[in-house]
Amino acid sequence: MCLNVKSKDICQFFTERLKKTDMAHWGYMTKNGPSTWGKDFPIANGERQSPIDIVTSAAEYDSDVQGSSPLSTNYTPESEVKLVNNGHSIMCQITKKGVLTGGPLGKDEYRLEQFHLHWGAEDGRGSEHTVDGKMYASELHLVHWNATKYSSFADAVQKPDGLAVLGIFITPGVACNQFKVISDNCGKLKTSGAEMTVETTLDPTLLLPSNTSDYWTYLGSLTTPPLFESVTWIVFKEPVEYSKEQLSALRNLVDSDDNPMQDNNRPPAPLKQRKVKKTFT
């Protein structure tokens, strides 16, 4: 998951964070890719890093994951769509109130902040999480922060229960109508730093798979620097289809190293002492 969001408090937060760490430019090339991130961020080798390989035979069915209420989303459609190429992904900043509750999140209310994607140079790779070693062409991340306990995203991002991210696997197929506002405008966002506001509506609910009851969940981290171990991950079992044209539009973007924005995914990290739970048998 990528966190170069555009709201003022978050930009200020990360600017100060980068000054403190004197961080070198990170990316996905050999010289600055995931294998090098531990130099500036020792937490890269921490106990709850993400993504992971989900081993289906080891995932534990737990009826208590749903808690007192099932996972539920209540998203207000965006009346205008704010998009940015942040050099590592294409991201949509959320301006309307969107809420994620229930399931492994308990009674806390998590507010939708932004969504972005990771993808490969070809259809056989690109997702960050894998399932029994299988990669998908892309993975969509809907990033939420705990609004019950914290006052802002910047306040929540370092807390162990600060964030919740919905992970959605993408596979080639028919076009996703709700994603067209992003894919159709990739040509105008080709270079790193490009941003635009599209006067149209977008309902984040329509980016989700039809089955949101079956998922894996575990405690993890951001998948990009600064790699904070603050995320409750919820990875849906059912993938969503994007057309080949939509996936090609993503691959034609340019990253902060002036290369094609492709293979912008971190490899799976060791599970270590954690357990992956699932809601289905």
C-alpha positions as CSV (number, residue, x, y, z in Angstrom):
1,M,0.0,0.0,0.0
2,C,1.3,3.5,-0.9
3,L,0.7,6.5,1.3
4,N,1.8,9.6,-0.7
5,V,-1.6,11.2,-0.1
6,K,-2.4,14.8,-0.8
7,S,-4.2,16.1,2.3
8,K,-2.2,18.9,4.1
9,D,-1.7,17.2,7.5
10,I,-0.5,13.9,5.9
11,C,1.9,15.7,3.6
12,Q,3.3,17.6,6.5
13,F,3.6,14.4,8.5
14,F,5.6,12.5,5.9
15,T,7.8,15.5,5.1
16,E,8.8,15.7,8.7
17,R,9.2,11.9,8.9
18,L,11.6,11.9,5.9
19,K,13.7,14.7,7.3
20,K,14.1,12.7,10.6
21,T,15.2,9.6,8.8
22,D,17.2,11.2,6.1
23,M,15.7,8.6,3.8
24,A,17.2,8.0,0.4
25,H,14.7,7.9,-2.5
26,W,12.9,4.5,-2.6
27,G,11.3,2.7,-5.5
28,Y,11.2,-0.6,-7.2
29,M,14.5,-0.8,-9.1
30,T,17.4,-2.9,-8.0
31,K,19.2,0.2,-6.5
32,N,16.3,1.3,-4.4
33,G,13.8,-1.5,-4.3
34,P,12.3,-3.6,-1.5
35,S,15.5,-5.5,-0.8
36,T,17.2,-2.1,0.1
37,W,14.4,-0.6,2.2
38,G,15.7,-2.0,5.5
39,K,18.7,0.3,5.3
40,D,16.6,3.3,6.0
41,F,13.7,1.5,7.7
42,P,14.9,-1.3,10.0
43,I,11.2,-2.2,10.6
44,A,11.4,-3.8,7.2
45,N,12.5,-6.9,9.0
46,G,9.9,-6.6,11.8
47,E,7.5,-9.1,13.2
48,R,4.3,-8.1,11.3
49,Q,5.4,-7.0,7.9
50,S,3.2,-7.1,4.7
51,P,2.4,-8.4,2.2
52,I,2.5,-12.2,2.9
53,D,1.8,-15.4,1.0
54,I,-1.5,-16.7,2.2
55,V,-1.1,-20.4,2.7
56,T,-4.7,-21.7,2.4
57,S,-4.1,-24.9,4.3
58,A,-2.7,-23.0,7.2
59,A,-5.3,-20.3,7.4
60,E,-7.6,-20.9,10.4
61,Y,-11.4,-20.7,10.1
62,D,-12.6,-18.7,13.0
63,S,-16.3,-17.9,13.4
64,D,-15.3,-15.2,16.0
65,V,-13.6,-13.1,13.3
66,Q,-17.0,-11.7,12.4
67,G,-17.5,-10.7,16.0
68,S,-20.8,-9.2,17.0
69,S,-21.4,-7.9,13.4
70,P,-20.2,-8.8,9.9
71,L,-17.8,-6.7,8.0
72,S,-19.7,-3.7,6.6
73,T,-19.0,-0.7,4.3
74,N,-20.9,2.5,4.1
75,Y,-19.3,4.7,1.5
76,T,-20.6,8.0,0.3
77,P,-20.1,8.3,-3.5
78,E,-17.5,10.9,-4.5
79,S,-19.0,13.9,-6.4
80,E,-15.6,14.6,-7.9
81,V,-12.6,12.3,-8.3
82,K,-9.2,13.5,-7.1
83,L,-6.4,11.5,-8.8
84,V,-2.6,11.7,-8.5
85,N,0.4,9.8,-9.9
86,N,2.6,9.9,-6.8
87,G,5.6,8.2,-8.5
88,H,4.8,4.8,-7.0
89,S,1.2,4.2,-7.9
90,I,-1.9,6.0,-9.0
91,M,-4.1,7.1,-6.1
92,C,-7.6,8.4,-5.5
93,Q,-8.0,10.7,-2.5
94,I,-11.3,10.3,-0.8
95,T,-13.2,13.5,0.2
96,K,-16.5,12.1,1.3
97,K,-17.2,10.1,4.4
98,G,-16.8,6.4,3.9
99,V,-16.9,4.0,6.8
100,L,-15.7,0.4,7.4
101,T,-16.9,-1.5,10.5
102,G,-17.4,-4.9,11.9
103,G,-15.6,-8.2,11.4
104,P,-12.1,-8.2,12.8
105,L,-12.3,-4.4,13.5
106,G,-14.7,-4.9,16.4
107,K,-16.7,-1.8,17.3
108,D,-14.3,0.7,16.0
109,E,-15.2,2.9,13.0
110,Y,-12.5,3.1,10.2
111,R,-12.7,6.0,7.8
112,L,-11.8,5.6,4.1
113,E,-8.8,7.8,3.2
114,Q,-7.7,6.7,-0.2
115,F,-7.3,3.9,-2.6
116,H,-4.5,2.9,-4.9
117,L,-3.1,-0.2,-6.8
118,H,-0.1,-2.4,-7.4
119,W,0.4,-4.2,-10.7
120,G,2.9,-6.1,-12.8
121,A,4.3,-5.7,-16.3
122,E,2.2,-8.7,-17.4
123,D,-0.9,-10.5,-16.3
124,G,0.9,-13.3,-14.4
125,R,2.3,-11.0,-11.7
126,G,1.7,-7.8,-9.9
127,S,-0.3,-8.4,-6.7
128,E,1.4,-7.9,-3.4
129,H,-0.3,-10.7,-1.5
130,T,-0.1,-14.1,-3.0
131,V,-2.3,-17.2,-2.4
132,D,-0.4,-20.4,-2.2
133,G,2.3,-18.7,-4.2
134,K,-0.1,-17.5,-6.9
135,M,0.1,-13.9,-8.0
136,Y,-2.7,-11.9,-9.6
137,A,-2.3,-9.2,-12.2
138,S,-2.9,-6.4,-9.8
139,E,-4.1,-5.7,-6.3
140,L,-6.3,-2.8,-5.2
141,H,-5.9,-1.3,-1.7
142,L,-8.6,0.7,0.1
143,V,-6.9,2.4,3.0
144,H,-8.9,3.3,6.2
145,W,-7.9,4.9,9.5
146,N,-9.4,4.3,13.0
147,A,-11.6,7.3,13.5
148,T,-13.0,6.0,16.8
149,K,-9.6,6.2,18.6
150,Y,-7.6,8.8,16.6
151,S,-8.3,12.3,15.3
152,S,-6.7,12.0,11.8
153,F,-4.9,9.6,9.4
154,A,-1.6,11.1,10.4
155,D,-2.4,10.4,14.1
156,A,-3.5,6.8,13.4
157,V,-0.8,5.7,10.9
158,Q,1.8,4.6,13.4
159,K,-0.6,3.0,15.9
160,P,-0.9,-0.8,16.1
161,D,-4.7,-0.6,15.5
162,G,-4.5,2.6,13.4
163,L,-5.3,1.4,9.9
164,A,-7.4,-1.2,8.1
165,V,-6.9,-2.0,4.5
166,L,-9.1,-4.0,2.1
167,G,-7.1,-5.9,-0.4
168,I,-8.8,-6.9,-3.7
169,F,-7.1,-9.1,-6.3
170,I,-7.5,-8.1,-9.9
171,T,-7.6,-10.5,-12.8
172,P,-7.9,-9.9,-16.6
173,G,-11.5,-10.1,-17.9
174,V,-14.3,-7.6,-18.6
175,A,-14.0,-3.9,-17.8
176,C,-14.8,-2.6,-14.4
177,N,-17.2,0.3,-15.1
178,Q,-16.4,2.0,-11.8
179,F,-12.7,1.9,-12.5
180,K,-13.0,3.6,-15.9
181,V,-12.7,7.1,-14.4
182,I,-9.2,6.1,-13.3
183,S,-8.1,4.1,-16.3
184,D,-9.6,6.5,-18.8
185,N,-7.5,9.3,-17.3
186,C,-4.2,7.6,-16.9
187,G,-2.9,9.3,-20.1
188,K,-3.3,12.6,-18.4
189,L,-1.5,11.4,-15.3
190,K,1.4,9.7,-17.0
191,T,4.3,11.5,-15.3
192,S,5.2,11.4,-11.6
193,G,3.6,14.2,-9.7
194,A,0.7,14.7,-12.2
195,E,-2.7,15.2,-10.6
196,M,-6.1,16.1,-11.6
197,T,-9.7,16.4,-10.5
198,V,-12.4,14.8,-12.6
199,E,-15.9,16.2,-12.4
200,T,-17.8,12.9,-12.1
201,T,-19.1,10.5,-9.5
202,L,-17.4,7.4,-8.1
203,D,-18.8,4.9,-5.6
204,P,-16.0,3.0,-3.9
205,T,-18.6,0.3,-3.0
206,L,-18.6,-0.7,-6.7
207,L,-14.9,-1.5,-6.6
208,L,-15.5,-4.3,-4.2
209,P,-16.1,-8.0,-5.1
210,S,-19.7,-9.2,-5.0
211,N,-18.8,-11.5,-2.2
212,T,-17.4,-9.5,0.8
213,S,-18.1,-12.2,3.3
214,D,-15.2,-14.5,2.4
215,Y,-11.8,-13.1,3.3
216,W,-8.5,-13.7,5.1
217,T,-7.4,-11.4,7.8
218,Y,-4.2,-10.9,9.7
219,L,-2.1,-8.2,11.5
220,G,0.4,-6.5,9.2
221,S,2.0,-3.3,8.0
222,L,2.2,-0.8,5.2
223,T,3.8,-2.3,2.1
224,T,5.7,0.8,1.3
225,P,8.1,3.0,3.4
226,P,7.8,3.9,6.2
227,L,6.4,0.3,6.6
228,F,4.6,1.0,9.9
229,E,3.2,-2.1,11.6
230,S,-0.3,-0.6,12.0
231,V,-2.6,-2.4,9.6
232,T,-5.4,-4.9,10.1
233,W,-5.4,-6.5,6.6
234,I,-8.6,-7.9,5.1
235,V,-7.9,-9.7,1.8
236,F,-11.0,-10.8,-0.1
237,K,-11.0,-14.3,-1.6
238,E,-13.0,-13.3,-4.7
239,P,-11.1,-11.3,-7.3
240,V,-12.5,-8.5,-9.5
241,E,-12.0,-8.3,-13.2
242,Y,-10.4,-5.4,-15.1
243,S,-10.1,-5.4,-18.9
244,K,-6.7,-5.7,-20.6
245,E,-7.1,-2.1,-21.7
246,Q,-7.5,-1.0,-18.2
247,L,-4.5,-2.9,-17.0
248,S,-2.5,-1.6,-20.0
249,A,-3.4,2.0,-19.0
250,L,-1.8,1.4,-15.6
251,R,1.4,0.0,-17.2
252,N,1.8,3.0,-19.4
253,L,2.3,5.3,-16.3
254,V,5.8,6.6,-15.5
255,D,7.3,6.3,-12.0
256,S,9.5,8.5,-10.0
257,D,12.6,6.9,-11.6
258,D,11.3,7.9,-15.0
259,N,10.7,4.2,-15.9
260,P,7.4,2.5,-16.8
261,M,5.4,2.1,-13.6
262,Q,5.3,-1.7,-13.6
263,D,6.0,-4.4,-11.0
264,N,5.4,-1.8,-8.2
265,N,4.8,-4.6,-5.7
266,R,6.7,-5.6,-2.6
267,P,7.4,-9.4,-2.3
268,P,5.8,-11.4,0.5
269,A,7.4,-11.0,3.9
270,P,7.8,-13.9,6.4
271,L,4.7,-14.7,8.5
272,K,6.8,-15.3,11.6
273,Q,4.6,-15.9,14.7
274,R,1.4,-14.5,13.2
275,K,-1.7,-16.4,12.2
276,V,-4.0,-15.9,9.3
277,K,-7.7,-16.3,9.9
278,K,-10.5,-16.8,7.5
279,T,-14.2,-16.4,7.5
280,F,-15.1,-19.4,5.3
281,T,-14.6,-23.2,5.4
